[in-house]
Amino acid sequence: MYIKFCRSFGEDKKDEAGENLSSKLSVELQEEKGKQTVGNVRLYRAACFFLTAICLVLLVAILVLSMKFQAVSTACSEREETTPADRHGPSPTCSYDDCQALFPNTQSEHVGCQQCAKGWLKFSRSCFYLSTFRLSWDEGQRNCSSRGGSLAVITSHSLQSFLTKKGKLKYWIGLRQNGGTWTWVNNNALQHSYWEEPPENGDCGIINSDSPPETSWMRASCQASTYFICQLQL
């Protein structure tokens, strides 16, 4: 009987010890789970704060850019009101001075303002339009005037090279002979020329894109029909 009692007592002790161990493990697991939950909540809050900060920065940037674009639009709209109403075709949408005034610390051709309209090419402080149809020299000049500009006046070798390489055809430029003297449409005398050798007959100047820039000018009758290049200063 004593042995049986001892066995029973020992088994009860083992059961009690097992229950205590299970309870201890359960408490430890709950504590660990609680720590993980707190850590997840903190991580979630930090992520939310970070994303909120990014959104606020982007919102401020958008508002600042919107204000600048609105200012550019207003300035360019005022400029358009002072230009001729009977222009044909596209013209620059914002002047160089407008952009410099609005963005004094930036390169205005890259920020905030499109200086040359679609279909025009920008070089230095001018926009150039290479026509896709042919007219006589006088008709080409009138067409350019209706756009707010004139036939192109080439005043540097860099511009000469630019126009020769950009074109693919033969174009009128703003050069004409009067009384044996070659002058530009702005009444300036010709200082440096790029004639083919030998030059052909004619009183009006053409730039030939198939020739090297150094010798790409041709002479032709002013009544002939060919393409033309308009220039509009910014």
Secondary structure by P-SEA (a helix, b strand, c coil): caaaaaaaaaaaaaaaaaaaaaaaaaaaaaaaaaaaaaaaaaaaaaaaaaaaaaaaaaaaaaaaaaaaaaaaaaaaaaaaaacccccccccccccaaaaaaacccccccccccccccccccccccbbbbbbcccccaaaaaaaaaaacccccccccaaaaaaaaaaccbbbbccbbbccccccccccccccccccccccccccbbbbbccccccccbbbccccbbbbbbbbbcc
